[in-house]
Amino acid sequence: LTPVIKAFITDNAWAATSECLQVYGGHGFIAEWGMEQYVRDSRINMIYEGTNTVQSLDLLGRKILMDNGAKLRKFGAK
Ligand SMILES: Cc1cc2nc3c(=O)[nH]c(=O)nc-3n(C[C@H](O)[C@H](O)[C@H](O)COP(=O)(O)OP(=O)(O)OC[C@H]3O[C@@H](n4cnc5c(N)ncnc54)[C@H](O)[C@@H]3O)c2cc1C
């Protein structure tokens, strides 16, 4: 579940900081407020250690389908 957790946290951090920047409007881009740095810092978390997009492709396309979805069915079973 590592890629799921990594993507969930970092995607939502990006969304949250982007909203914060939006609240500031033009002032969000002014370095003195610090918001633009939070946006930059949260964006890189989606990119390094394997981009979230590539990790999701790997998880679905390679790992889950590796055994024709047997582990996924086991995970979803009651
Ligand atoms: C600040 C920083 C620090 C870093 N530190 C380290 C480090 O300490 N150690 C280390 O090993 N690496 C490090 N990296 C490298 C980082 O892991 C890579 O930049 C990252 O894996 C992305 O690879 P890339 O830059 O070649 O982008 P690419 O792989 O070219 O990806 C570019 C874009 O295309 C998308 N993409 C790529 N392939 C596909 C595909 N098949 N299908 C659909 N979309 C695709 C990606 O999601 C992304 O949006 C660091 C990078 C940065 C920016």
The ligand as a MOL file (V3000), in Angstrom:
LIG
                    3D

  0  0  0     0  0            999 V3000
M  V30 BEGIN CTAB
M  V30 COUNTS 53 58 0 0 0
M  V30 BEGIN ATOM
M  V30 1 C 14.3020 17.9560 -5.8190 0
M  V30 2 C 14.5190 16.5800 -6.3760 0
M  V30 3 C 15.2520 15.6810 -5.6330 0
M  V30 4 C 15.4770 14.3950 -6.1080 0
M  V30 5 N 16.2040 13.5390 -5.3570 0
M  V30 6 C 16.4370 12.2930 -5.7860 0
M  V30 7 C 17.2040 11.3660 -5.0100 0
M  V30 8 O 17.6760 11.6810 -3.9150 0
M  V30 9 N 17.4380 10.1320 -5.4990 0
M  V30 10 C 16.9400 9.7370 -6.7040 0
M  V30 11 O 17.1620 8.5780 -7.1050 0
M  V30 12 N 16.2130 10.5950 -7.4640 0
M  V30 13 C 15.9610 11.8600 -7.0540 0
M  V30 14 N 15.2430 12.7200 -7.8250 0
M  V30 15 C 14.8100 12.2700 -9.1390 0
M  V30 16 C 13.3400 11.9580 -9.1230 0
M  V30 17 O 13.0890 10.7410 -8.4570 0
M  V30 18 C 12.8990 11.9110 -10.5820 0
M  V30 19 O 12.9130 13.2690 -11.0090 0
M  V30 20 C 11.5030 11.3220 -10.7070 0
M  V30 21 O 11.5730 9.9230 -10.4900 0
M  V30 22 C 10.9000 11.6690 -12.0300 0
M  V30 23 O 11.7080 11.2440 -13.0980 0
M  V30 24 P 11.9850 12.2620 -14.3060 0
M  V30 25 O 12.4140 13.5930 -13.7700 0
M  V30 26 O 12.8820 11.5360 -15.2670 0
M  V30 27 O 10.5670 12.5010 -14.9690 0
M  V30 28 P 9.8150 11.5660 -16.0400 0
M  V30 29 O 9.9040 10.1290 -15.6560 0
M  V30 30 O 10.3090 11.9860 -17.3960 0
M  V30 31 O 8.3220 12.0440 -15.8280 0
M  V30 32 C 7.8290 13.2910 -16.3300 0
M  V30 33 C 6.3310 13.2790 -16.2840 0
M  V30 34 O 5.8270 12.2500 -17.1490 0
M  V30 35 C 5.0220 11.3410 -16.4150 0
M  V30 36 N 5.3180 9.9870 -16.9340 0
M  V30 37 C 6.5430 9.3900 -16.9970 0
M  V30 38 N 6.4390 8.1600 -17.5390 0
M  V30 39 C 5.1090 7.9830 -17.8150 0
M  V30 40 C 4.3620 6.9200 -18.3640 0
M  V30 41 N 4.9440 5.7730 -18.7420 0
M  V30 42 N 3.0280 7.0870 -18.4910 0
M  V30 43 C 2.4330 8.2420 -18.0940 0
M  V30 44 N 3.0810 9.2810 -17.5770 0
M  V30 45 C 4.4030 9.1630 -17.4270 0
M  V30 46 C 5.3770 11.5110 -14.9470 0
M  V30 47 O 4.2850 11.2030 -14.0960 0
M  V30 48 C 5.7160 12.9900 -14.9010 0
M  V30 49 O 4.5570 13.7610 -14.7240 0
M  V30 50 C 14.9670 14.0010 -7.3720 0
M  V30 51 C 14.2210 14.9310 -8.1200 0
M  V30 52 C 13.9910 16.1920 -7.6480 0
M  V30 53 C 13.1860 17.1650 -8.4990 0
M  V30 END ATOM
M  V30 BEGIN BOND
M  V30 1 1 1 2
M  V30 2 1 2 3
M  V30 3 2 2 52
M  V30 4 2 3 4
M  V30 5 1 4 5
M  V30 6 1 4 50
M  V30 7 2 5 6
M  V30 8 1 6 7
M  V30 9 1 6 13
M  V30 10 2 7 8
M  V30 11 1 7 9
M  V30 12 1 9 10
M  V30 13 2 10 11
M  V30 14 1 10 12
M  V30 15 2 12 13
M  V30 16 1 13 14
M  V30 17 1 14 15
M  V30 18 1 14 50
M  V30 19 1 15 16
M  V30 20 1 16 17
M  V30 21 1 16 18
M  V30 22 1 18 19
M  V30 23 1 18 20
M  V30 24 1 20 21
M  V30 25 1 20 22
M  V30 26 1 22 23
M  V30 27 1 23 24
M  V30 28 2 24 25
M  V30 29 1 24 26
M  V30 30 1 24 27
M  V30 31 1 27 28
M  V30 32 2 28 29
M  V30 33 1 28 30
M  V30 34 1 28 31
M  V30 35 1 31 32
M  V30 36 1 32 33
M  V30 37 1 33 34
M  V30 38 1 33 48
M  V30 39 1 34 35
M  V30 40 1 35 36
M  V30 41 1 35 46
M  V30 42 1 36 37
M  V30 43 1 36 45
M  V30 44 2 37 38
M  V30 45 1 38 39
M  V30 46 1 39 40
M  V30 47 2 39 45
M  V30 48 1 40 41
M  V30 49 2 40 42
M  V30 50 1 42 43
M  V30 51 2 43 44
M  V30 52 1 44 45
M  V30 53 1 46 47
M  V30 54 1 46 48
M  V30 55 1 48 49
M  V30 56 2 50 51
M  V30 57 1 51 52
M  V30 58 1 52 53
M  V30 END BOND
M  V30 END CTAB
M  END
